[in-house]
Amino acid sequence: MTDVLSFGLLSFTSLFTIIDPIAAAPMFVAMTDTYEKERRRKTAIKACVVALSILVVFSICGSFIFKMFGITIDALRIAGGVLFFITSLQMLTGLGHTAHGGPEKPGTDPAIVPIGMPMICGPGAISTVMVLMGQQKSLLHVGVFFTALVTVIVLTATVLILAPNIVKVIGKSGVEVVTRIIGMIVGTIGVQFIIDGLRPVVLGILSQSHS
């Protein structure tokens, strides 16, 4: 039983750290600063439901999906980095981003991309659930893992729902400044994702060339 509880604590701390809802909160505020309170709440909930659904799928059959399509975690990191970088450009320039009053393109939903994925459910979260599920030893381990996952997502939704209250404190001009700053941070995260994805690929090519 102690082993099961330890695994549950490991799952919770690992997922909470990698998803990091505290860091996601200011990004969410910047991306939804023109939304009404109810729309923001629905966006936060939908984004978390999307993230949870993706993580559940990858925790159950992630290895099979990766093998079937020939996908690697490194490729997923690069794709997530590109999405983050595109989002950062929109935030920095104010073009095509709802946080600056621009119209949303038909069919786009920020709750899915980039908030649900890769902001909440990024390459790190996906690889984490796959690794944790690979360590389970019984149905009890599986149960505490999914309990930890749901708990982290519920906490994330709560943080995102409460985060827009910051807008009332810093005001419209403050949001504009924060949006630009967060845009730089998001862009940096995107570049880091791309670097992390490319590093093992480049090292692999170099090791093969020297062998």
Phi, psi and omega in degrees: 000322178298322179296320180294316179295321178296320179293322178295319178294319177299316180297314181296310183295321180295313182291318180296320180292317185284324178283321173050070182298333179296318179288330181286335185303308180296328176295318179297317179299315182294325183282342186234030187290344178263000182282149171285163186304314183293321180292322177298316180299314180295322179295317179297314181295315181297318180299319180289324176295318178298313180299316180298317180300315180296316181293323177296316180299313182288332178290329182274314186224030180299315181299319179295317180298315181298317181292321183297319182261001180067033182265146175242161176300324180297319178295322178295321177298316181296316179298316178297321178297319178297316179298317179297318183294319178298317178298320181295323178296320178295321180289324183284325183264340182079009181264124175074016181238131184294341181291349181244019174084000180285152181290143176285143176287143180302134177089352179271147180215104182298341178295331179272302177229123012256002186288305179298314177214126014257009185294312178270307181258083180263183178304323180296317180294318180296313180294327180294314181293326179292319179293316181297317179294331177289343181264353182292144184242349182200175178295330177296319177298317179298318181297314181290330177297310182291329175296316179296319180297312180297320180298316179297318181293321177297318177297320178297315179299319180297316179297316181294321180295322181278337186302320182300346176299339178300327182301322181294333183276314186269343177080176183297314180297321178298321178297319179299317178295314180299322180301316179295317180295314179296326177301317177296318180295315179299318178298319179295318177299317179299315179297319179296321175302315181296316178299315180297326179285324183280331186305306181295330178293313180295317179297322178295319179294317180295320180293325178290325181289334179270348182274000000 
